[in-house]
């Protein structure tokens, strides 16, 4: 991401030539981590440059600041890989603050499979040069993972006891973790099974992980693979509330084909929406696969985003609907680029103080002020999907209104030049890998790639700017 709307300090400039400000290391670390809200992936496969920059910044801050950022990334930003990567950096500084790494490993690891992922990142770190885990895992890491192991119930351990490169069995061998009497998860599970001593069920679970006899958790994958009647299985999982919300959205077509009672499905969609944090992108994808549930999905979607933190001020969203936007956002997705942009419009419509949604192709066109799934058709039929005249469309927009921010979602294949975003904040989200991209020599913030976390990132950006 090239950021061009920052003040000049020490005559530094961005890659595109605009004046830039180099933040102090801890602020720079927070900005790098926050950017990962958009493009988080496993670091060493697809984000090596981002990883290298974060590692370099970590070397310039103290261990307590790395630890605080790992907690913030996991708890506030809801990231998974980035906090684990920060633990890898903290491991290099463990001698500076004895005991800190152990506590942070226990706090940051919040799902059983994250233990193996952390060890995998540790092993892939260039400083370890592919050495065996036995040689690189420090005592603090062992103790931290052993403590983390005891946080999880037998059900959680069984659910995430998967055939990964580094398995839960491997973590047990490395850490020598032992079940602890009085651990909340084991007490609860023990009572379910009529076992009076928590250690009994804990020991059985750990032994099952080691020897491979741990019974599979009652997940939807395990239930369906058992070969039982699909309709009966889906309905049981729904009524017993044993189906995660994302799994529910992904399996609507399967349930429809199995002739699952629609009352059960629609109730689960509405009941689980509020705490799901599922954003419009997920619901729109579900509608494409199961259009029979369009209304229920629209209602559930509005409920799911009803508690989203507000984005204050007026917003104008400009969606590129040119012909080149009529392609999927990735090879594995059925979501078209303009549909992903429209999903952002649905979210903004609900959480902004005021929002106007426009499309641009040969000209600028305002979309009707619709809520929910209806906005998708509004965007699609707002105008013909032809050329890309972003420059002209921006001039027309600013002749109508000067919002607090303008967000443009485009593949940047514009026929004309783009001017500054006037007196408002300007964000251009590039949803395609085409090069070269637009010359954004004005006060624009460019985001390369689409993510449903874009609004979270904009909220973070503007809150940190306001705090300066």
LUMMAR-795936 format. One record per residue (C-alpha): residue in one letter; x, y, z. Coordinates in Angstrom, 3 decimals. Layout:
N
{'a', {X, Y, Z}}
...
//
This chain:
468
{'x', {0.000, 0.000, 0.000}}
{'x', {1.376, 3.443, -0.882}}
{'x', {0.091, 6.151, 1.424}}
{'x', {0.299, 9.665, 0.044}}
{'x', {-1.716, 11.821, 2.433}}
{'x', {0.902, 12.313, 5.158}}
{'x', {2.963, 15.328, 6.136}}
{'x', {6.614, 15.832, 5.201}}
{'x', {9.336, 15.012, 7.719}}
{'x', {13.087, 14.667, 6.970}}
{'x', {12.337, 15.183, 3.246}}
{'x', {11.199, 11.558, 2.936}}
{'x', {8.917, 10.673, 0.054}}
{'x', {6.613, 7.801, -0.866}}
{'x', {7.370, 5.553, -3.820}}
{'x', {5.035, 7.734, -5.892}}
{'x', {6.912, 10.906, -4.977}}
{'x', {4.601, 12.503, -2.412}}
{'x', {5.984, 13.822, 0.835}}
{'x', {5.933, 11.230, 3.588}}
{'x', {6.291, 11.016, 7.340}}
{'x', {8.218, 8.183, 8.985}}
{'x', {6.432, 7.300, 12.238}}
{'x', {8.203, 6.271, 15.421}}
{'x', {8.823, 2.485, 15.475}}
{'x', {5.943, 1.471, 17.774}}
{'x', {3.463, 3.533, 15.715}}
{'x', {4.885, 2.062, 12.539}}
{'x', {4.437, -1.449, 13.953}}
{'x', {0.788, -0.762, 14.766}}
{'x', {0.190, 0.576, 11.248}}
{'x', {1.843, -2.475, 9.672}}
{'x', {-0.207, -4.845, 11.815}}
{'x', {-3.445, -2.936, 11.156}}
{'x', {-2.840, -3.184, 7.409}}
{'x', {-2.823, -6.964, 7.812}}
{'x', {-6.537, -6.707, 8.640}}
{'x', {-6.948, -6.383, 4.879}}
{'x', {-4.620, -8.986, 3.496}}
{'x', {-3.827, -11.488, 6.225}}
{'x', {-2.549, -14.801, 4.979}}
{'x', {0.180, -17.213, 5.967}}
{'x', {3.265, -15.043, 5.865}}
{'x', {5.948, -17.115, 4.239}}
{'x', {3.772, -18.226, 1.322}}
{'x', {2.163, -14.966, 0.220}}
{'x', {3.289, -12.100, 2.418}}
{'x', {7.063, -12.388, 2.754}}
{'x', {7.679, -8.666, 2.225}}
{'x', {5.084, -7.678, 4.836}}
{'x', {6.582, -10.221, 7.227}}
{'x', {10.094, -8.883, 6.682}}
{'x', {8.953, -5.312, 7.352}}
{'x', {7.150, -6.294, 10.560}}
{'x', {10.174, -8.282, 11.749}}
{'x', {12.471, -5.321, 11.060}}
{'x', {10.215, -2.969, 13.023}}
{'x', {9.972, -5.434, 15.919}}
{'x', {13.752, -5.338, 16.207}}
{'x', {13.494, -1.581, 16.933}}
{'x', {10.873, -1.686, 19.707}}
{'x', {11.045, -3.176, 23.185}}
{'x', {9.602, -6.624, 23.996}}
{'x', {6.705, -5.192, 26.032}}
{'x', {5.561, -3.222, 22.961}}
{'x', {5.699, -6.349, 20.799}}
{'x', {3.675, -8.225, 23.425}}
{'x', {1.067, -5.452, 23.657}}
{'x', {0.720, -5.382, 19.864}}
{'x', {0.256, -9.168, 19.726}}
{'x', {-2.599, -8.936, 22.237}}
{'x', {-4.176, -6.007, 20.381}}
{'x', {-3.904, -7.794, 17.041}}
{'x', {-5.588, -10.925, 18.434}}
{'x', {-8.253, -9.378, 20.659}}
{'x', {-9.074, -6.046, 18.989}}
{'x', {-8.212, -6.634, 15.335}}
{'x', {-9.390, -10.293, 15.490}}
{'x', {-6.367, -11.479, 13.504}}
{'x', {-4.892, -14.964, 13.801}}
{'x', {-1.631, -15.274, 11.867}}
{'x', {-0.191, -11.825, 12.599}}
{'x', {-0.245, -12.226, 16.417}}
{'x', {1.468, -15.600, 16.091}}
{'x', {4.119, -14.009, 13.884}}
{'x', {4.651, -11.340, 16.551}}
{'x', {5.239, -14.145, 19.060}}
{'x', {7.994, -15.431, 16.779}}
{'x', {9.636, -11.998, 16.967}}
{'x', {9.166, -11.880, 20.735}}
{'x', {10.876, -15.266, 20.991}}
{'x', {14.065, -13.665, 19.639}}
{'x', {14.004, -11.169, 22.531}}
{'x', {12.968, -13.552, 25.306}}
{'x', {16.165, -13.034, 27.336}}
{'x', {15.342, -9.330, 27.772}}
{'x', {12.181, -10.002, 29.779}}
{'x', {12.155, -13.503, 31.315}}
{'x', {8.667, -14.941, 31.630}}
{'x', {6.999, -12.492, 29.223}}
{'x', {7.036, -14.837, 26.230}}
{'x', {5.448, -17.691, 28.195}}
{'x', {2.557, -15.489, 29.315}}
{'x', {2.043, -14.052, 25.820}}
{'x', {1.989, -17.474, 24.125}}
{'x', {-0.735, -18.591, 26.524}}
{'x', {-2.749, -15.391, 26.037}}
{'x', {-2.473, -15.112, 22.247}}
{'x', {-3.210, -18.778, 21.437}}
{'x', {-7.007, -18.965, 21.563}}
{'x', {-7.751, -22.006, 19.389}}
{'x', {-6.059, -25.426, 19.516}}
{'x', {-4.844, -25.364, 15.910}}
{'x', {-3.020, -22.075, 16.541}}
{'x', {-0.422, -23.972, 18.590}}
{'x', {0.732, -25.904, 15.521}}
{'x', {0.515, -22.790, 13.338}}
{'x', {2.740, -20.883, 15.770}}
{'x', {5.350, -23.659, 15.761}}
{'x', {5.199, -23.764, 11.958}}
{'x', {5.895, -20.015, 11.738}}
{'x', {8.712, -20.416, 14.266}}
{'x', {10.305, -23.186, 12.222}}
{'x', {9.996, -21.222, 8.949}}
{'x', {11.572, -18.088, 10.386}}
{'x', {14.823, -17.350, 8.491}}
{'x', {16.682, -17.120, 11.805}}
{'x', {15.970, -20.818, 12.417}}
{'x', {16.910, -21.946, 8.909}}
{'x', {14.539, -24.934, 8.909}}
{'x', {15.996, -26.551, 12.027}}
{'x', {13.989, -29.236, 13.826}}
{'x', {11.460, -28.068, 16.385}}
{'x', {13.348, -29.778, 19.218}}
{'x', {16.327, -27.518, 18.557}}
{'x', {14.485, -24.209, 18.249}}
{'x', {11.616, -24.350, 20.773}}
{'x', {12.665, -22.457, 23.891}}
{'x', {11.645, -23.349, 27.432}}
{'x', {9.346, -20.327, 27.559}}
{'x', {7.555, -21.421, 24.385}}
{'x', {7.165, -24.968, 25.740}}
{'x', {5.665, -23.717, 29.008}}
{'x', {3.430, -21.187, 27.275}}
{'x', {2.014, -23.825, 24.920}}
{'x', {1.588, -26.290, 27.785}}
{'x', {-0.449, -23.658, 29.651}}
{'x', {-2.454, -22.941, 26.499}}
{'x', {-3.196, -26.637, 26.021}}
{'x', {-4.983, -26.695, 29.379}}
{'x', {-7.364, -23.903, 28.334}}
{'x', {-9.177, -26.125, 25.868}}
{'x', {-11.967, -28.588, 26.528}}
{'x', {-11.894, -32.144, 25.149}}
{'x', {-14.478, -31.084, 22.540}}
{'x', {-12.267, -28.232, 21.309}}
{'x', {-9.208, -30.459, 21.172}}
{'x', {-11.113, -33.161, 19.301}}
{'x', {-12.531, -30.632, 16.831}}
{'x', {-9.109, -29.241, 15.937}}
{'x', {-7.157, -32.520, 16.124}}
{'x', {-6.537, -32.450, 12.380}}
{'x', {-4.012, -33.956, 10.020}}
{'x', {-1.779, -30.885, 9.763}}
{'x', {1.982, -30.776, 9.210}}
{'x', {2.432, -30.057, 12.922}}
{'x', {-0.308, -31.942, 14.751}}
{'x', {-1.632, -31.571, 18.291}}
{'x', {0.213, -34.819, 19.001}}
{'x', {3.498, -33.122, 18.027}}
{'x', {2.741, -30.164, 20.282}}
{'x', {2.094, -32.531, 23.188}}
{'x', {5.394, -34.327, 22.649}}
{'x', {7.300, -31.032, 22.528}}
{'x', {5.616, -29.354, 25.505}}
{'x', {4.948, -32.387, 27.752}}
{'x', {1.652, -30.727, 28.697}}
{'x', {-0.456, -32.536, 31.276}}
{'x', {-4.154, -32.038, 32.089}}
{'x', {-4.636, -29.942, 35.191}}
{'x', {-7.289, -30.586, 37.849}}
{'x', {-9.758, -27.741, 38.040}}
{'x', {-9.396, -26.449, 34.495}}
{'x', {-12.784, -25.016, 33.584}}
{'x', {-13.209, -26.836, 30.264}}
{'x', {-12.389, -30.231, 31.706}}
{'x', {-14.685, -29.740, 34.694}}
{'x', {-17.582, -28.934, 32.383}}
{'x', {-16.874, -31.887, 30.119}}
{'x', {-16.397, -34.207, 33.077}}
{'x', {-19.840, -33.400, 34.440}}
{'x', {-21.373, -34.069, 31.017}}
{'x', {-19.869, -37.541, 31.003}}
{'x', {-20.577, -38.306, 34.662}}
{'x', {-16.889, -38.387, 35.569}}
{'x', {-16.261, -37.145, 39.094}}
{'x', {-12.535, -36.415, 38.766}}
{'x', {-11.664, -33.826, 36.100}}
{'x', {-8.227, -35.376, 35.677}}
{'x', {-9.811, -38.600, 34.394}}
{'x', {-11.366, -37.117, 31.293}}
{'x', {-8.399, -34.808, 30.767}}
{'x', {-5.965, -37.707, 30.837}}
{'x', {-8.162, -39.708, 28.466}}
{'x', {-8.238, -36.803, 25.995}}
{'x', {-4.488, -36.259, 26.051}}
{'x', {-3.841, -40.000, 25.727}}
{'x', {-6.241, -40.132, 22.764}}
{'x', {-4.319, -37.343, 21.018}}
{'x', {-1.038, -39.212, 21.493}}
{'x', {-2.168, -42.660, 20.357}}
{'x', {-4.621, -41.469, 17.687}}
{'x', {-7.730, -42.881, 19.357}}
{'x', {-9.371, -39.559, 20.280}}
{'x', {-12.994, -39.721, 19.161}}
{'x', {-13.902, -37.141, 16.530}}
{'x', {-15.914, -34.152, 17.706}}
{'x', {-19.544, -33.909, 16.652}}
{'x', {-18.894, -31.463, 13.817}}
{'x', {-20.972, -31.249, 10.657}}
{'x', {-18.131, -32.774, 8.606}}
{'x', {-17.854, -35.788, 10.941}}
{'x', {-21.626, -36.222, 11.195}}
{'x', {-22.147, -36.250, 7.428}}
{'x', {-19.171, -38.499, 6.731}}
{'x', {-20.678, -41.094, 9.095}}
{'x', {-23.123, -41.952, 6.289}}
{'x', {-26.347, -41.147, 8.152}}
{'x', {-29.430, -39.621, 6.513}}
{'x', {-28.419, -36.109, 5.407}}
{'x', {-31.731, -34.427, 6.156}}
{'x', {-31.889, -35.966, 9.611}}
{'x', {-28.249, -35.039, 10.291}}
{'x', {-28.623, -31.405, 9.193}}
{'x', {-31.809, -30.956, 11.205}}
{'x', {-30.210, -32.443, 14.320}}
{'x', {-27.193, -30.163, 14.031}}
{'x', {-29.456, -27.145, 13.541}}
{'x', {-31.782, -27.882, 16.450}}
{'x', {-28.878, -28.772, 18.766}}
{'x', {-27.029, -25.593, 17.729}}
{'x', {-23.946, -27.552, 16.657}}
{'x', {-23.445, -25.847, 13.315}}
{'x', {-21.187, -22.802, 13.116}}
{'x', {-22.634, -19.769, 11.386}}
{'x', {-20.144, -19.702, 8.511}}
{'x', {-20.760, -23.411, 7.950}}
{'x', {-24.494, -22.652, 7.870}}
{'x', {-24.026, -20.009, 5.165}}
{'x', {-21.761, -22.261, 3.098}}
{'x', {-24.096, -25.264, 3.244}}
{'x', {-27.486, -23.724, 2.441}}
{'x', {-27.613, -25.317, -0.999}}
{'x', {-26.697, -28.719, 0.473}}
{'x', {-29.521, -28.367, 2.990}}
{'x', {-31.939, -27.342, 0.264}}
{'x', {-30.983, -30.398, -1.791}}
{'x', {-31.454, -32.617, 1.273}}
{'x', {-34.936, -31.077, 1.747}}
{'x', {-34.170, -29.822, 5.266}}
{'x', {-37.135, -28.163, 6.970}}
{'x', {-36.961, -24.484, 5.933}}
{'x', {-38.245, -23.367, 9.329}}
{'x', {-35.152, -24.820, 11.012}}
{'x', {-32.822, -23.171, 8.498}}
{'x', {-34.396, -19.718, 8.602}}
{'x', {-34.542, -19.761, 12.399}}
{'x', {-30.833, -20.648, 12.557}}
{'x', {-30.001, -17.847, 10.117}}
{'x', {-31.760, -15.221, 12.225}}
{'x', {-30.850, -16.568, 15.664}}
{'x', {-27.136, -16.836, 14.940}}
{'x', {-26.706, -13.644, 12.928}}
{'x', {-26.146, -11.154, 15.735}}
{'x', {-23.013, -12.672, 17.217}}
{'x', {-21.575, -13.999, 13.973}}
{'x', {-19.707, -10.894, 12.759}}
{'x', {-20.515, -12.128, 9.251}}
{'x', {-20.353, -9.238, 6.792}}
{'x', {-22.498, -8.724, 3.655}}
{'x', {-19.932, -10.402, 1.407}}
{'x', {-20.746, -13.766, 3.020}}
{'x', {-24.511, -13.382, 2.682}}
{'x', {-24.350, -12.285, -0.948}}
{'x', {-22.228, -15.318, -1.768}}
{'x', {-24.811, -17.506, -0.016}}
{'x', {-27.653, -15.946, -2.026}}
{'x', {-25.861, -16.835, -5.271}}
{'x', {-25.803, -20.505, -4.249}}
{'x', {-29.201, -20.664, -2.513}}
{'x', {-31.497, -17.970, -3.974}}
{'x', {-34.537, -19.565, -2.317}}
{'x', {-33.251, -18.141, 0.990}}
{'x', {-32.685, -14.609, -0.376}}
{'x', {-35.144, -12.841, 1.940}}
{'x', {-34.077, -14.747, 5.051}}
{'x', {-30.445, -14.031, 4.197}}
{'x', {-31.151, -10.336, 3.677}}
{'x', {-32.905, -10.103, 7.058}}
{'x', {-30.118, -12.022, 8.772}}
{'x', {-27.468, -9.869, 7.106}}
{'x', {-29.000, -6.633, 8.409}}
{'x', {-29.204, -8.154, 11.872}}
{'x', {-25.576, -9.331, 11.715}}
{'x', {-24.229, -5.864, 10.963}}
{'x', {-26.612, -3.962, 13.250}}
{'x', {-24.032, -3.804, 16.047}}
{'x', {-21.118, -2.734, 13.819}}
{'x', {-19.289, 0.293, 15.151}}
{'x', {-20.403, 3.453, 13.360}}
{'x', {-18.277, 5.167, 10.739}}
{'x', {-18.953, 8.806, 11.489}}
{'x', {-19.344, 11.500, 8.872}}
{'x', {-20.764, 11.454, 5.363}}
{'x', {-19.504, 8.920, 2.822}}
{'x', {-19.748, 8.630, -0.945}}
{'x', {-19.050, 5.173, -2.355}}
{'x', {-18.189, 4.961, -6.051}}
{'x', {-18.417, 1.484, -7.596}}
{'x', {-16.754, 0.699, -10.902}}
{'x', {-19.256, -1.230, -13.056}}
{'x', {-17.228, -1.214, -16.262}}
{'x', {-17.033, -4.390, -18.334}}
{'x', {-13.759, -5.467, -16.721}}
{'x', {-15.476, -5.581, -13.307}}
{'x', {-17.731, -8.422, -14.498}}
{'x', {-15.147, -11.060, -13.511}}
{'x', {-14.576, -12.941, -10.223}}
{'x', {-12.401, -11.347, -7.542}}
{'x', {-10.218, -14.487, -7.480}}
{'x', {-9.801, -17.814, -9.257}}
{'x', {-11.607, -19.665, -6.474}}
{'x', {-14.500, -17.225, -6.044}}
{'x', {-17.858, -16.852, -7.790}}
{'x', {-18.181, -13.295, -6.447}}
{'x', {-17.799, -10.698, -9.219}}
{'x', {-15.711, -7.625, -8.553}}
{'x', {-18.636, -5.225, -8.718}}
{'x', {-20.690, -7.515, -6.438}}
{'x', {-17.953, -7.403, -3.793}}
{'x', {-18.039, -3.620, -4.053}}
{'x', {-21.829, -3.603, -3.706}}
{'x', {-21.474, -5.678, -0.527}}
{'x', {-19.423, -2.831, 0.914}}
{'x', {-22.230, -0.473, -0.082}}
{'x', {-24.723, -2.527, 1.919}}
{'x', {-22.477, -2.333, 4.977}}
{'x', {-21.852, 1.405, 4.627}}
{'x', {-25.582, 2.032, 4.176}}
{'x', {-26.152, 0.593, 7.663}}
{'x', {-23.231, 1.963, 9.664}}
{'x', {-22.502, 5.429, 8.268}}
{'x', {-24.048, 8.650, 9.530}}
{'x', {-24.870, 9.321, 5.913}}
{'x', {-23.953, 7.511, 2.693}}
{'x', {-24.642, 7.907, -0.993}}
{'x', {-23.805, 5.065, -3.372}}
{'x', {-22.822, 5.785, -6.979}}
{'x', {-21.653, 3.693, -9.889}}
{'x', {-19.382, 4.824, -12.691}}
{'x', {-18.687, 3.457, -16.139}}
{'x', {-19.336, 5.803, -19.062}}
{'x', {-20.760, 8.293, -16.551}}
{'x', {-21.724, 8.716, -12.887}}
{'x', {-25.047, 7.272, -11.700}}
{'x', {-26.551, 7.349, -8.211}}
{'x', {-27.974, 4.089, -6.864}}
{'x', {-31.372, 4.050, -5.175}}
{'x', {-31.191, 4.172, -1.378}}
{'x', {-31.998, 0.493, -0.869}}
{'x', {-31.285, -1.724, 2.131}}
{'x', {-30.010, -5.283, 2.125}}
{'x', {-29.788, -7.585, -0.884}}
{'x', {-31.860, -5.154, -2.958}}
{'x', {-28.821, -2.912, -3.348}}
{'x', {-27.121, -5.587, -5.483}}
{'x', {-29.731, -5.275, -8.234}}
{'x', {-29.672, -1.504, -7.827}}
{'x', {-25.942, -1.400, -8.531}}
{'x', {-26.166, -3.915, -11.382}}
{'x', {-28.924, -2.053, -13.250}}
{'x', {-27.749, 1.490, -12.521}}
{'x', {-26.142, 1.790, -15.977}}
{'x', {-24.558, -0.239, -18.763}}
{'x', {-21.279, -1.956, -17.904}}
{'x', {-18.969, -0.361, -20.487}}
{'x', {-16.039, 2.069, -20.153}}
{'x', {-14.159, 3.387, -17.121}}
{'x', {-14.303, 7.176, -16.857}}
{'x', {-13.288, 7.658, -13.248}}
{'x', {-11.819, 11.139, -13.654}}
{'x', {-14.969, 12.580, -15.226}}
{'x', {-17.154, 10.777, -12.695}}
{'x', {-15.186, 12.200, -9.754}}
{'x', {-15.602, 15.725, -11.093}}
{'x', {-19.339, 15.133, -11.421}}
{'x', {-19.497, 13.704, -7.895}}
{'x', {-17.753, 16.721, -6.377}}
{'x', {-20.093, 19.027, -8.253}}
{'x', {-22.986, 17.340, -6.415}}
{'x', {-21.516, 16.869, -2.927}}
{'x', {-18.345, 17.174, -0.841}}
{'x', {-18.531, 14.258, 1.615}}
{'x', {-16.194, 13.643, 4.536}}
{'x', {-14.749, 10.691, 2.626}}
{'x', {-15.008, 9.121, -0.798}}
{'x', {-14.299, 5.421, -1.335}}
{'x', {-13.694, 4.246, -4.896}}
{'x', {-13.681, 0.524, -5.683}}
{'x', {-12.195, -0.107, -9.109}}
{'x', {-9.733, -2.137, -11.164}}
{'x', {-8.000, 1.188, -11.984}}
{'x', {-8.295, 0.709, -15.755}}
{'x', {-9.552, 4.255, -16.200}}
{'x', {-9.627, 6.074, -19.533}}
{'x', {-8.876, 9.419, -17.877}}
{'x', {-6.742, 10.949, -15.143}}
{'x', {-7.784, 11.195, -11.509}}
{'x', {-7.645, 14.492, -9.642}}
{'x', {-7.265, 15.096, -5.905}}
{'x', {-10.242, 14.180, -3.675}}
{'x', {-10.773, 17.895, -2.856}}
{'x', {-11.303, 18.596, 0.844}}
{'x', {-12.331, 15.069, 1.836}}
{'x', {-10.478, 11.864, 2.610}}
{'x', {-10.016, 9.727, -0.467}}
{'x', {-9.592, 5.949, -0.643}}
{'x', {-9.076, 4.003, -3.877}}
{'x', {-9.466, 0.247, -3.506}}
{'x', {-7.890, -1.659, -6.387}}
{'x', {-9.569, -5.063, -6.757}}
{'x', {-7.403, -6.256, -9.672}}
{'x', {-3.677, -6.985, -10.139}}
{'x', {-3.335, -4.947, -13.337}}
{'x', {-0.156, -2.917, -13.808}}
{'x', {0.499, -0.107, -14.215}}
{'x', {-2.108, 1.329, -11.890}}
{'x', {-3.404, 4.888, -11.831}}
{'x', {-1.093, 7.766, -11.023}}
{'x', {-2.425, 8.859, -7.642}}
{'x', {-0.247, 11.893, -7.075}}
{'x', {-3.028, 13.589, -5.139}}
{'x', {-4.119, 12.997, -1.552}}
{'x', {-5.396, 9.466, -2.090}}
{'x', {-4.861, 6.371, 0.021}}
{'x', {-4.523, 3.331, -2.220}}
{'x', {-5.524, -0.144, -1.039}}
{'x', {-4.464, -2.947, -3.368}}
{'x', {-6.921, -5.832, -3.091}}
{'x', {-10.415, -6.279, -1.720}}
{'x', {-11.253, -7.415, 1.797}}
{'x', {-14.422, -7.297, 3.837}}
{'x', {-12.267, -5.743, 6.582}}
{'x', {-11.786, -2.506, 4.623}}
{'x', {-14.258, -0.577, 6.779}}
{'x', {-12.470, -1.757, 9.940}}
{'x', {-9.210, -0.512, 8.478}}
{'x', {-10.643, 2.879, 7.445}}
{'x', {-12.103, 3.270, 10.931}}
{'x', {-8.699, 2.513, 12.430}}
{'x', {-6.872, 4.874, 10.040}}
{'x', {-9.164, 7.789, 10.811}}
{'x', {-9.182, 7.203, 14.559}}
{'x', {-5.369, 7.176, 14.704}}
{'x', {-5.197, 10.343, 12.602}}
{'x', {-7.679, 12.056, 14.936}}
{'x', {-5.586, 11.067, 17.946}}
{'x', {-2.470, 12.829, 16.627}}
//
